[in-house]
Amino acid sequence: MRPELPSEFRAPSVELSVVSPMFNEETNVRPFVRAVVDVLDPTGIDYEIILVDDGSRDGTWQAIAEAARTNPRVRGLSLSRNFGHQGALLAGMCHARGRAVVTMDGDLQHPPALVPELVAAWREGYKVVNTRRFDSTDTSWFKRASSRWFYRLFSRVSGVTMEAGASDFRLLDRMPLQALISMGDADLFVRGIVSWLGFKTKTIPYQAQPRFSGVPKFTLKKMLRFSTGALLSFSAVPLKLGILIGFVTSGFAFLELCYIGFAYLTGRTVQGWASLMTVMSFMFGVLFILLGIVGTYLGKIYEIVKNRPRFVIGEAVGFERSAADRELLPKGSAQLRESVYGA
C-alpha cells in the first residue's frame, strides 16, 4: 500500500528532518544523537531527528525512547516487526516534518559533519543532494567489488545511471520526497527511485567512517535479495533475455531437424540417443529457468495487487506533543493509531 503523507506536508513545521533507520543499534543511539546535535545546533537550523527501530531484538527501542524523553528534537518510531532497511527508511520519511529530509545510517559511517554541506547545496536550489561514498578501511574487498559490479550492471540493464559508491545518505527536498512516497514498487529501492525521478541533483563525495560500535547487519543473503529486487523492479531485461534464449534454442532445434530430415532422405540412420537426451535435458532446464523468471515477475505483481502497507507502526514516542501529530501515521500503516497515541 502506498503511504499517504501527513497533512503537514504542505506546511512543514521545521526546516530539516534527519531520518535514521536502526536495527540492533542499541549502543549507537546515544552517540548518533549527540553527533547530530553537536553538528546542527551551532548552525541555527530548526531541525528534528527521527529514529526508526526496525524490529530490533536488543535495547534499541528503549535507547530511542530515552533519547526522545531527554531531547525534544528527537522523535522515535518502532515498527511492529523487521520490515527491512528500506521499509524503515520509508516510515521515517513519511513522518518527517522538515522542508528538507536527510536520510542516513545510525552507525555513524555516514558522517553527520557533512549534513550542513548538504543543506547548503539544497539552499542553492538543488532538489536532491546525493553523496558518493569512498569506503572506509574496514570495508572488505568483496563488499567493494560487489558494489561496483552491481551498480555497473544496474545502470546497464535499467537505463538509470548510478555511480559506484551510491548510498542512502542524501538530502531530499519535499517535492522529490512526495514523488518517492507515491511510488508503488513491490521492492522499494530508494536510491534507484531517486535517480529515476530526475530532479536537479548535486553529488558530494565523502569518506565513510568505521562503524562506531557493533557489527554490520547487511549479510550476504540480504545483499542478494536487495540487489535482485532492485534489478527486477527497474528492468524487464531478464524477460527479454528469455525471449532471446528461446529464439536461439529454437534455432538449434530447427537446424537439428533439418539434419535429421537430410539424413533420412539420403538413407542414413541418425545416431546419438545419449546426445539427444542431453540436449533435451538442457532445453527443459532452460525452460524451467525462464518459467522461474516469469513467475518472479508475477510474484512482484501479486505483491503490488495485495496493496499491503510497507511498514506497520507498533509504538511511537515524541509524536504526542501536538494534536496535529496524530495524523502523522499514514493510512494503511496505522491500524495501531489508537494504541500508539492513546486516542
Secondary structure, DSSP 8 states (H G I E B T S, - for coil): ------GGGGS-SEEEEEEEEESS-GGGHHHHHHHHHHHHGGGT--EEEEEEE-S-SSSHHHHHHHHHHH-TTEEEEEESS---HHHHHHHHHHH--EEEEEE--TTS-S-GGGHHHHHHHHHTT-SEEEEEEE--TTS-HHHHHHHHHHHHHHHHHHS----TTB-S-EEEEHHHHHHHHT---SS--HHHHHHHH--SEEEEEEE----SSS-----HHHHHHHHHHHHHHH--HHHHHHHHHHHHHHHHHHHHHHHHHHHHHTT-----HHHHHHHHHHHHHHHHHHHHHHHHHHHHHHHHHHT--S--EEEEESSTTSGGGGGGS-TTS-TTHHHHH--
